[in-house]
Amino acid sequence: MSVPYDIFVNSFLSKVTEYEYMHLDREYAVDIIDGFMKRALQAFRKNCKYDFFSTADDAARMFTLDIPADDLEEIVNIVSDGMIAQWMKPYVNKTTLLRNVLNTRDFTTYSPAELLLRVGNAYEKAQKEFIQGIREYSYNHGKLTELHI
């Protein structure tokens, strides 16, 4: 059984409302979203019991893995959370640059800087949820006897 990239892409797209991807060339949009997926899988690599990297076929956009449905659902949820964090990262980098230029008076309730501050907070929350998902997966699927305590 193979695992298509689109399982991760569709899960990611169901969690965000980003209309920007609808206006892009489909191939270009898929490349961007696949990049989010690969970076999220890279962060999850040490804890995941399945090897998504040596089984990836970018031409067919599939992983040649046999994963039970309940495991796959859990992995897709974790990776799509990681994809959200990757998607938000560029927005946060813009926030940091703007924050260095603006003074504290500019950070009012109605300012664009306030919006960017909130985007930064949303990114931090998304990153924490992704890391927590990895920890829970590791705890539920890891072998406690192999820990170096």
C-alpha positions in Angstrom: 0.0 0.0 0.0 1.2 3.5 -0.8 0.6 6.7 1.1 0.0 9.7 -1.3 1.3 13.1 -0.6 -2.2 14.4 -1.1 -3.4 13.0 2.3 -1.0 15.4 4.0 -1.8 18.3 1.6 -5.6 17.9 2.0 -5.3 17.7 5.8 -3.2 20.9 5.8 -5.7 22.7 3.5 -8.6 21.7 5.6 -6.9 23.4 8.6 -6.1 26.7 6.9 -8.2 29.1 4.8 -5.6 30.4 2.5 -7.0 31.5 -0.8 -3.6 32.4 -2.1 -3.1 28.8 -3.3 -6.2 29.0 -5.4 -4.8 31.8 -7.5 -1.4 30.1 -8.1 -0.6 27.7 -10.8 -1.5 24.2 -9.3 1.9 22.8 -9.9 3.6 25.7 -8.1 1.1 25.6 -5.2 1.7 21.9 -4.8 5.5 22.4 -4.7 5.1 25.0 -2.0 2.8 22.8 0.1 5.0 19.7 -0.5 7.9 21.8 0.9 5.9 22.4 4.1 5.2 18.7 4.3 8.8 17.7 3.9 10.0 20.2 6.5 7.4 19.0 9.0 8.3 15.3 8.3 12.0 16.3 8.9 11.1 17.6 12.3 9.1 14.5 13.0 11.7 12.1 11.6 13.4 11.1 14.9 10.2 10.2 16.6 8.2 8.6 13.8 8.5 4.8 13.5 8.0 5.0 9.7 10.7 6.1 7.3 9.1 8.7 5.0 12.4 9.8 3.5 13.8 6.7 1.9 10.4 5.7 0.6 9.4 9.0 -1.0 8.7 9.1 -4.7 8.4 12.7 -5.7 7.6 11.9 -9.3 4.5 9.8 -8.2 4.0 12.0 -5.1 3.7 8.9 -2.9 5.5 7.2 -0.1 5.8 3.4 -0.5 4.9 2.5 3.0 2.3 0.2 4.5 0.8 2.0 7.5 -2.3 0.9 9.4 -5.2 3.4 9.0 -5.2 4.4 12.7 -1.5 5.1 12.7 -1.8 7.0 9.4 -4.5 9.2 10.7 -2.5 10.1 13.8 0.7 10.8 11.7 -1.2 12.9 9.2 -2.7 15.0 12.0 0.7 15.6 13.5 2.4 16.4 10.2 -0.3 18.7 9.0 0.1 20.6 12.3 3.8 20.9 11.5 2.8 22.1 8.0 0.8 24.9 9.6 3.8 26.0 11.6 5.9 26.0 8.4 3.3 28.0 6.6 3.2 30.6 9.3 7.0 31.0 9.6 7.4 33.6 6.9 4.7 35.8 8.4 6.5 35.7 11.7 9.8 36.7 10.1 8.1 39.7 8.7 6.7 40.6 12.1 10.2 40.5 13.7 11.6 42.9 11.1 8.7 45.3 11.5 8.9 45.2 15.3 12.5 46.4 15.1 11.5 49.4 13.2 8.3 50.5 15.1 8.3 52.1 18.5 5.9 51.0 21.3 3.4 53.7 20.5 2.8 52.1 17.1 1.7 48.9 18.8 -1.9 50.0 19.5 -5.0 47.8 19.4 -5.9 48.9 15.8 -2.4 49.0 14.3 -1.1 46.6 11.7 1.7 45.9 14.2 -0.8 44.5 16.6 -2.0 42.2 13.9 1.5 41.1 13.3 2.1 40.5 17.0 -1.0 38.3 17.1 0.3 36.4 14.0 3.5 35.8 15.9 1.5 34.5 18.9 -0.5 32.2 16.6 2.8 30.8 15.1 4.1 30.1 18.6 0.9 28.3 19.4 1.0 26.2 16.2 4.6 25.3 16.9 3.8 24.2 20.4 0.9 22.1 19.2 3.1 20.4 16.7 5.8 19.7 19.3 3.2 18.4 21.7 1.8 16.1 19.0 5.3 14.7 18.4 5.8 14.1 22.1 2.5 12.3 22.5 3.2 10.2 19.5 6.6 9.3 20.9 5.2 8.5 24.3 2.4 6.3 22.8 4.6 4.5 20.3 8.1 4.6 21.7 9.8 1.8 23.7 10.4 3.0 27.2 13.0 0.3 27.7 15.2 1.9 25.0 15.4 5.3 26.8 18.8 6.3 28.2 17.8 7.3 31.7 
